[in-house]
Amino acid sequence: MDEKILELFVRTLVMISERFKVNTQSLYSFLMRHAESKNKRIKFVVAKRIAFLPQFDNYENKWEYILSIPKIPPKKDSMRVFRLVIKHRIDEVPDELKKEVINVMRKFLDKENLVVDTHNLFLDIIEQLSNSTEDLKT
């Protein structure tokens, strides 16, 4: 299948899935087949949706995948997706990965000139993760 057609198909499928709350096993399996696509646009579109599907909860390498999201170009867009995924799964972040997530977000904030509201969305997540890490120490 032509890459451009596949990209448009994946985008359309993701859009329909989001709008109509479609989260079937078939959709999940299809997206997983394209999660490691060489096409960065396909990879990004898959990342936008797959971590929000209930089937992703059982994915053995889910945290490796989530931590790989910020590496998908374009960085600013993939960091937005990363922030949304972490926010969605904030109570599930393994203790041993909290510092890594915080560091990824802090490095991004240091490099990017974001609008105040967006900057604060990242800071809120960093604070929540930091506080939950401190709770473990006491």
For each residue, the residues with C-beta under 8 A, 3 or more apart:
1: 5 6 9
2: 5 6
3: 6 7 39 42
4: 7 8
5: 1 2 8 9
6: 1 2 3 9 10 34 39 42
7: 3 4 10 11 39 41 42 45
8: 4 5 11 12
9: 1 5 6 12 13
10: 6 7 13 14 31 34 42 45 46
11: 7 8 14 15 45
12: 8 9 15 16
13: 9 10 16 17 27 30 31
14: 10 11 17 18 31 45 46 48 49
15: 11 12 18 19
16: 12 13 19 20 22
17: 13 14 20 21 22 23 27 49
18: 14 15 21 49
19: 15 16
20: 16 17
21: 17 18
22: 16 17 27
23: 17 27 28 53 54 55
24: 27 28
25: 28 29 55
26: 29 30
27: 13 17 22 23 24 30 31 53
28: 23 24 25 31 32 50 53 55 56
29: 25 26 32 33
30: 13 26 27 33 34
31: 10 13 14 27 28 34 35 46 49 50 53
32: 28 29 35 50 59
33: 29 30
34: 6 10 30 31 37 42 43 46
35: 31 32 43 46 47 50 65
36: 43
37: 34 40 42 43 46
38:
39: 3 6 7 42 43
40: 37 43 44 72 73
41: 7 44 45
42: 3 6 7 10 34 37 39 45 46
43: 34 35 36 37 39 40 46 47 72
44: 40 41 47 48 72 73 74 77 78 81
45: 7 10 11 14 41 42 48 49
46: 10 14 31 34 35 37 42 43 49 50
47: 35 43 44 50 51 69 72 78 81
48: 14 44 45 81
49: 14 17 18 31 45 46 52 53
50: 28 31 32 35 46 47 53 56 65
51: 47 56 62 65 66 69 85 88 89
52: 49 56 85 88
53: 23 27 28 31 49 50 56
54: 23 57
55: 23 25 28 58 59
56: 28 50 51 52 53 59 62
57: 54 62
58: 55
59: 32 55 56 62 65
60:
61: 64 65
62: 51 56 57 59 65 66
63: 66 67 93 94 97
64: 61 67 68
65: 35 50 51 59 61 62 68 69
66: 51 62 63 69 82 85 86 89
67: 63 64 70 97 100 101 104
68: 64 65 71 72
69: 47 51 65 66 72 78 81 82 85
70: 67 75 78 79 82 104 108
71: 68 78
72: 40 43 44 47 68 69 78
73: 40 44 78
74: 44 77 78
75: 70 78 79 108
76: 79 80 112
77: 44 74 80 81
78: 44 47 69 70 71 72 73 74 75 81 82
79: 70 75 76 82 83 105 108 112
80: 76 77 83 84 118
81: 44 47 48 69 77 78 84 85
82: 66 69 70 78 79 85 86 104 105
83: 79 80 86 87 105 121 122 125
84: 80 81 87 88
85: 51 52 66 69 81 82 88 89
86: 66 82 83 89 90 93 101 105 125 129
87: 83 84 90 121 125
88: 51 52 84 85
89: 51 66 85 86 92 93
90: 86 87 93 125 128 129
91:
92: 89
93: 63 86 89 90 97 98 101 129 132
94: 63 97 98
95: 98 133 136
96:
97: 63 67 93 94 100 101
98: 93 94 95 101 102 129 130 132 133
99: 102 103 133
100: 67 97 103 104
101: 67 86 93 97 98 104 105 129
102: 98 99 105 106 126 129 130
103: 99 100 106 107
104: 67 70 82 100 101 107 108
105: 79 82 83 86 101 102 108 109 122 125 126
106: 102 103 109 110 126
107: 103 104 110 111
108: 70 75 79 104 105 111 112 122
109: 105 106 112 114 119 122 123
110: 106 107
111: 107 108
112: 76 79 108 109
113:
114: 109 118 119 122
115: 118 119
116: 119 120
117: 120 121
118: 80 114 115 121 122
119: 109 114 115 116 122 123
120: 116 117 123 124
121: 83 87 117 118 124 125
122: 83 105 108 109 114 118 119 125 126
123: 109 119 120 126 127
124: 120 121 127 128
125: 83 86 87 90 105 121 122 128 129
126: 102 105 106 122 123 129 130
127: 123 124 130 131
128: 90 124 125 131 132
129: 86 90 93 98 101 102 125 126 132 133
130: 98 102 126 127 133 134
131: 127 128 134 135
132: 93 98 128 129 135 136
133: 95 98 99 129 130 136 137
134: 130 131 137 138
135: 131 132 138
136: 95 132 133
137: 133 134
138: 134 135
